[in-house]
Amino acid sequence: MTRTAPEAMEETDVIVLLQAQHGMIRDLFDEVERAPEERRGEAFSRLVRLLAVHETAEEEIVHPYARGRIDGGDAVVADRLAEEGEAKELLSQLDEAGPDAPDFLERLLVLRAAVEAHARSEERYEFPQLRARTTQAERRSMAAGVKAAEAMAPTHPHPGTESAAKNVLVGTPIAMMDRVRDVIRQVMGKNP
């Protein structure tokens, strides 16, 4: 099933939006794994970008809200941030090495396992409680916040910025640098 880009999604509930993005991420992993070598870089670039903006938006919008609203929020969010930090580190290493690295597919499988475990944890421990402890209006507001955060988020992973404060402090300058780097790579004929 082909999914639409996150920017075009009509979902107004933050949980529906994030779960749809989790599905898109799984689809992109499939696409990268199945792509012939000459097209793998393009698919991987889309995966890197989606993972980077998705996690940034969760860190800036969803996790801070969950911290104060769900049972054991501090511990639940701390666990999700630890998972995100591990995934960002793996993604950063893969992004740096590129899809032509000899061990790319093996390392991609390790990243996929980490990302999918993280998504399952959010869907099991964080999202049901958020749904139960928020109104539809609050979830719509968070969805709008997630979309806005994604529009301004870095397009590559930056391990060590797994908090709302760090993302806000350094996110915009990093996002600008990432987007300039993406344009330069595109002009030079390399995948962003």
N, C-alpha and C positions, 0 to 999 in steps of 0.2 A: 504494500500500500504506500503510495507516495504521499507525503505530508507537505503542507505548505510551509513557507518560511515563517519563523516566529513573528516577524514584524507584521505579517499579513493575517495572523490568527485573529479570529473573531471572539475568542474566549474572553469572558469578563470576570471569571472566577479564577483567582490566582492558582488554586490547586489544580483545576482543569488545565490551565495554561502550562504549569510546570510538568504535569504528567504527560501532556502532549509533547513537550520538549524532550522528556525522557524517552518517549517513543522515537522521536526524530533522531536522538543521539544513538539509540540502538540501530536504527536504520542506516545511519552514516557509518557506524562501525562495520556493519555488513558490507556496505558499498566499498569502503576502503579495503577490507579483506578480500573482496572478490575482484577488485579493479585490476586490470592488466598493469604491469609496471609503469608504462608510459602515461597512464591516467591516474595512478595512485596519488600523486602529489596534489592534484586538484581536489580530489575527494578528501584527502587528509587535511588540506587547508580549511575546507568547510567545517570539518569536525573540530579542528583546533579552535576556530572562531566561535562556533556554537558553544563548546564547552567553556571557553573563557568568559563569554558574556553571560551565559546561564549561571555559572557559579558566582560571578561577581554580583549579579542581581539578587541571588539568594542570600549572599552574605550581607548585602546592603539593606534589603527590604524584608525578606521572609524570616531569617534567623533572629534578628533583633525583636521582631514582633512575637515570634514563638517563645523566645526567652522569657518574656513577661506574661504570656497568656496560657501556656500549657503546663501541665503537671510535670515537675522536674525539668522545667525549661532550660535552666542553666546546663544541666548535665546532658540533656538531649542535644542541645546546640553545640556544646563542647565536643561531643562525639562526632557530629556532622562536620564541624570545622576541622577536626583531626583527619577525617576521611578526605575532605576537600584538599587539605594541605598535602596529603600523600598523593592524591590524584594529580594535583597541580605540578608536583615535583616530577612525577612520571611523564606527564604531558610535556613539561618544559624540556626534559631530556630528549624525548622523541622529536619535538619540534626543532630542537637544536641540531640533532643528528640528521633529521630529514628522512623521507620515505625511501631514499636510496641506500640507507645504512644496511649492512648485511644482516643484522639481527632485528630489523624493523618489525617484521610480522610477529616474531616471538615477543618482543617488548610491547607491541600493540595489544596482544592477548592479555598481558599482565595489566596494562592500563584498562582494558575493557572490563576485566574482572573487578578491578577496584571501583570503576565508575558505576558499574551495574550494582555492586554491593551497596554503594553509597545511595543510589537511587532507591533501591529496595528499602533501605533503612529510613529514608525520608518518607517514603510511601507507607511504611508500617508504623513508625514512631512519631513522626512530626505532623504529617498531613491530616490524619484522622482527628487528632486533637485540635489542630487549627480549625478544621471544619466544624467541630463540635463547639468551639469556644469563640467563634466569630460570626458576625452577621454576613449576609450576602453583600451588603453595602461595604463592609470592611474588606471582604475578599475582592470585591471589584476595585476598591481603592488600591489594595496591594497589587492587583494585576496591572493597573495603570502605572504604579511605581516600578514594578519589575520591567515593564516595557520601556519606561523612561531610563532606568538604570542600564538596561541592555544597549540602548542607543548611545550611551556615553561610556560604555565599558571598554577596557582594553581588549584587543582582539587576539592576544596571545597570553599564555599563562604567566603569572608572576607569583611564584611561591613566596609565602611569608606575608601575604596581604589578605589573610582569611578573616578579616573583621571589617565591620561596617566603617569604623573610624579610619583604619588604614586605607580602605578602598576609597573613601571620600577624600582623604588627605593626598594620596598619591595617584588615585585612579585617573583623574582627568589628564594630567600631564603624560602619564604612561599611555593612556588611550590615544592621545594625539600622536605620540611617538610611534606606537604600533601602527596606526592608520597611515602615517607617512611612510613607514617601512614597507607596509603592504603595497602602497602605490608604487614605490621605487622597485620593489621586486616584480610587480606586474609589468611595469614599463621595460624592465630588463629581461622579461620573458621567463622569469622564475615564478613558481607558485608562491602566493603570499604566506 
